[in-house]
Amino acid sequence: MYCIFTGKVGIYKSKDLDEDGRKKPGSPMHFVAELKPYEIIGELSVLHGTPRTATAIALEETEVIVLEKAVYDNVMKVKLA
């Protein structure tokens, strides 16, 4: 899972998927959304353990913070006082 720190990221999807829900090679990509700082990418794969459903491409110089599943799981175990 990634949190955009600076920059912009374009989200693209394909309508031409294989039986596993993955993009078929060579199929066209369609612009879906533009994400900006403090927005999250890849949360569905981390939270549900499913394959990614879209492609993220930096639209300009971009920095992200990586939050791996193990770290996310540990953070969620902490009880807030």
C-alpha positions in Angstrom: 0.0 0.0 0.0 1.3 3.5 -0.8 0.5 6.9 0.4 1.3 9.7 -2.0 3.6 12.2 -0.3 4.2 14.6 -3.2 3.2 14.7 -6.8 0.3 13.2 -8.8 -0.5 9.7 -9.8 -2.8 8.6 -12.6 -5.0 5.5 -12.2 -5.7 3.4 -15.3 -7.8 0.4 -15.9 -8.5 -2.0 -18.8 -11.9 -3.3 -19.8 -10.2 -6.2 -21.5 -9.5 -8.7 -18.7 -8.6 -12.4 -18.5 -10.5 -15.0 -16.5 -8.5 -14.0 -13.4 -9.4 -10.3 -13.7 -6.0 -9.3 -14.9 -5.4 -7.0 -17.9 -4.8 -8.9 -21.1 -1.4 -8.0 -22.7 -1.7 -5.3 -25.3 -5.2 -4.2 -24.3 -5.8 -0.4 -24.0 -5.7 1.4 -20.7 -8.4 4.0 -19.8 -7.8 6.9 -17.4 -9.9 6.5 -14.2 -8.6 9.1 -11.7 -5.9 11.4 -10.6 -4.6 11.0 -7.1 -2.8 13.7 -5.1 -0.8 13.9 -1.9 -2.2 12.0 1.1 -4.3 9.7 -1.0 -3.8 5.9 -0.8 -2.9 3.4 -3.6 -3.0 -0.3 -3.4 -5.2 -0.7 -0.3 -7.5 -3.3 -1.8 -4.6 -5.7 -2.5 -3.2 -5.3 1.0 -6.5 -5.4 2.9 -8.1 -8.2 1.0 -5.1 -10.1 -0.4 -6.5 -9.8 -4.0 -4.6 -9.0 -7.2 -4.4 -5.4 -8.1 -7.3 -4.0 -10.2 -5.7 -1.0 -11.7 -2.3 0.5 -12.9 -0.8 3.5 -11.2 1.5 5.8 -13.1 3.3 8.9 -11.8 2.1 11.9 -13.8 5.0 14.1 -12.4 7.8 13.6 -10.0 6.2 11.8 -7.1 7.3 10.5 -3.7 5.3 7.8 -1.9 5.4 6.3 1.6 5.3 2.5 1.4 3.2 0.7 4.0 3.8 -3.1 3.8 1.1 -5.5 5.0 3.0 -6.7 8.0 3.5 -3.1 9.2 -0.1 -2.3 8.6 -1.2 -5.4 10.5 1.0 -4.4 13.5 -0.3 -0.8 13.4 -3.9 -2.1 13.5 -3.2 -4.2 16.6 -2.1 -1.2 18.7 -4.8 0.1 21.0 -5.1 3.8 21.1 -5.3 5.3 24.6 
